[in-house]
Amino acid sequence: MELLQQQRKFFNTQQTKDLTFRKKALQRLEQEIEAREDAICDALYADFKKPIFESLALETQIVLAEIRLAIKKFGRWAKPKKVSASWVNFPSSEWIYKEPYGSILVIAPWNYPFQLALAPVIGAIAAGNTVFLKPSEMAPNTSAVLKEIIESVCLPEHVTVVEGGVEISQELLAQRWDYIFFTGSTQVGQIVYKSAAKHLTPVTLELGGKNPCIVDHSAKVKLAAKRIVWGKFINGGQTCIAPDYILVHKKVKGELIRALKKSITESYGSDIEGAAEDLARIINAKHYQRLKGLLIGEEILFGGTYNDSDNYLSPTLVNESALESKLMEDEIFGPILPIISYEDKADIEKYISRYGKPLAAYVFSKSKKFQDYITEAYSFGGGAINDTVVQFTNPRLPFGGVGSSGMGAYHGQHSFEVFSHHKSVVKRGNWIDPSLRYPPYNLPLKYIKMLKKFL
Ligand code: NAD
């Protein structure tokens, strides 16, 4: 890990702390991504036939928007922030300094292999850190493009890409970092957390979960179906915040199933496999076989067709999957949508409380009372009412999980804050020095008991 030592040296020479240095790096990154946007989309297509529309809308453009926002605002975010001074420190001014942590390790997943690798890197650069990025080995074409881009815009002592699989990841995790930002599965998140604990390294863990999507009897069913189909099947269902399963009120179940079928056909046509341009394939044979296995013994309402030669699995609706079924055991992470009916809040509770806190939750309902009930009764990373997935589009909203779906959140200014230590500094004046706090303690204790009013 000679390069890590070089990065530390580089950081300690103050280079990355310089705001102009950071800005130039971000500007070069922006230009390079713009120049290579087609190549990035080609790589994503080569990895799992990600539709070009989705590559632009959900990968490159999201990353470019993050960079632009950072370039425009990070100078302001980086400024020491003055807070109201405490009376007991009089005379003083009191500040929060944003200090870069130092050496950052970013480990990325394969499902949005470009966006989820670079979005944290942007925050880390803006905040003045050095970075090691380990992209996912499961999207090798995108990983190669990421390496080319970073190598052409950043010195290796500043940002470097290390390609490789689990072994490389473990080798990296064995080092001492100043911060680790991990996106991936809950199981690997636990491994990362354990490794970080050895050095007391702070972490952000962006993990997965089993995201419920509740459709109440008051919902606008056709519109709900359209928005659910979009959020579930973009990226071939391989989206961490996609609805995992539907809980639908039994009064509108039939109507919802009809609307979902219609929406799938309207989106992907009747020859879905032929619509290669609009539906991503499953990332690899292992995940494809896992997903096929989840359908064994299930009642398929729609879809369920596949093609082994292309890791193709059609958008699939499953009826009333049992709570104990394989499909309902874990996060599905593919184009399979179980539809389960409920009658009352107790039924909803039975499902949601069975799993750890999800990364996302969705409610389709016209009733504000019901919307508020779900939002307030359950803990989840983030979500939407009467839509799916859209919560990630606004950089002013922190993006992250809670409990088993992760810890910490990023995007926009939140990314800058994630990679900054908030250092509190009290600047005392010297022109007066009240003697009250110094021994011998002569002040009557009744006055000390009033201290809480002035702190
Ligand atoms: P993964 O956990 O298998 O892999 C993620 C990264 O960890 C990869 O770079 C991989 O090389 C590395 N890795 C894998 N096994 C490792 C090990 N034993 N030790 C050290 N490193 C290891 O996840 P994935 O399959 O790439 O992604 C899918 C999962 O990620 C899903 O659970 C999904 O919900 C989650 N995810 C979460 C978010 C989010 O923002 N919260 C975003 C995307 C994906």
Boltz pocket constraint, residues with backbone or C-beta under 6 A from the ligand:
constraints:
  - pocket:
      binder: B
      contacts: [[A, 107], [A, 108], [A, 109], [A, 110], [A, 111], [A, 112], [A, 116], [A, 134], [A, 135], [A, 136], [A, 137], [A, 164], [A, 165], [A, 166], [A, 169], [A, 170], [A, 173], [A, 183], [A, 184], [A, 185], [A, 186], [A, 188], [A, 189], [A, 191], [A, 205], [A, 206], [A, 207], [A, 208], [A, 209], [A, 239], [A, 240], [A, 331], [A, 333], [A, 359], [A, 400], [A, 401], [A, 405], [A, 406]]
      max_distance: 6.0
